[in-house]
Amino acid sequence: MKKGHLIFSIAFLLVTLIFIACQENKSKKTTPVKEEKAIITEDTVSFVDNKLEKVIFNQTIQSIVDSLDYKIKINLSNDYYKYKTIYVADTLHHSFIDSKGILTRNNSKLEVFNKKLKGGKELKLVSSYKEYCDYVSQNRTSRVILTFSRMYFSNKNEEAIFSFWFSCQENTGAEYTVHVKNINGRWIQTRYYESAIR
């Protein structure tokens, strides 16, 4: 009986000490936890001139096309082995939304310095959907089109995001959001997300 009473007394003492310690911690003044902001907001995004956007597009366009290769193959089916041209809209559009709404900027012209791609393919800039349709009506095997948004940079201009629309036929396609990062002076596509399907 004495052993059981001793264990009960020790347990009661430990629980009492823990309870007292908890009460002391509650009475101490605590600093309120700051509400974390979203990673990308109007305050954390900077807009730079179009020169940097052109550099980044030209350093990442091949990796973007490579990332899409499997989807192009599925969409073009038998035409995959015949197509030689990927059309790219020559205007960068604004399309970024945060909690306050759409962040608007002027559209900008895209320049592609090296239009040659792997596998004998090439990029061709088009200035309108009608122009794209005219080219496709002449050659149905080459019907891949990409349309890019303007870029939105971190405050230190070390990272950026942008979106692009990819389609292989009328009224279908997918939108992707791309994250790029400056690593040792070169812009690298770190990841991309499929953000919408039509």
VENLIN-V982196 format. One record per pair of residues at least 6 apart in sequence whose C-alpha atoms are under 7 Angstrom apart, sorted by the first residue. I is the first residue (numbers start at 1). J is the second residue. Records with the same first field share a line. If there is no record, write none. Layout:
I = J / J
This chain:
41 = 98
44 = 154 / 155
45 = 152 / 153 / 154 / 155
46 = 152 / 153 / 154 / 155
47 = 152 / 153
53 = 151
54 = 110 / 111
56 = 187
58 = 112 / 113
59 = 187
60 = 187 / 188 / 189
62 = 117
73 = 80
75 = 168
76 = 168
79 = 141
82 = 141
83 = 141 / 142
84 = 120 / 121 / 122 / 142
85 = 121 / 122 / 123 / 124 / 142
86 = 122 / 123 / 124 / 142 / 144 / 145
87 = 123 / 124 / 125 / 126 / 144 / 145 / 146
88 = 123 / 124 / 125 / 126 / 145 / 146 / 147
89 = 125 / 126 / 127 / 146 / 147
90 = 109 / 110 / 125 / 126 / 127
91 = 107 / 108 / 109 / 110
92 = 107 / 108 / 109 / 110 / 148 / 149 / 150
93 = 107 / 108 / 148 / 149 / 150
94 = 104 / 105 / 106 / 107 / 149 / 150
95 = 149
96 = 102 / 103
97 = 103
115 = 122 / 123
116 = 122 / 123
126 = 132
136 = 142 / 143
143 = 168 / 169
144 = 167 / 168
145 = 166 / 167 / 168
146 = 164 / 165 / 166 / 167
147 = 164 / 165 / 166
148 = 163 / 164 / 165
149 = 162 / 163 / 164
150 = 162
151 = 160 / 161 / 162
152 = 160 / 161 / 162
153 = 159 / 160 / 161
154 = 160
158 = 181 / 182
159 = 180 / 181 / 182
160 = 179 / 180 / 181
161 = 177 / 178 / 179 / 180
162 = 177 / 178 / 179
163 = 175 / 176 / 177 / 178
164 = 175 / 176 / 177
165 = 174 / 175 / 176
166 = 173 / 174 / 175
167 = 173 / 174
172 = 198
173 = 197 / 198
174 = 194 / 196 / 197 / 198
175 = 194 / 195 / 196 / 197
176 = 192 / 193 / 194 / 195 / 196
177 = 192 / 193 / 194 / 195
178 = 191 / 192 / 193
179 = 189 / 190 / 191 / 192
180 = 187 / 188 / 189 / 190
181 = 187 / 188 / 189 / 190
182 = 188
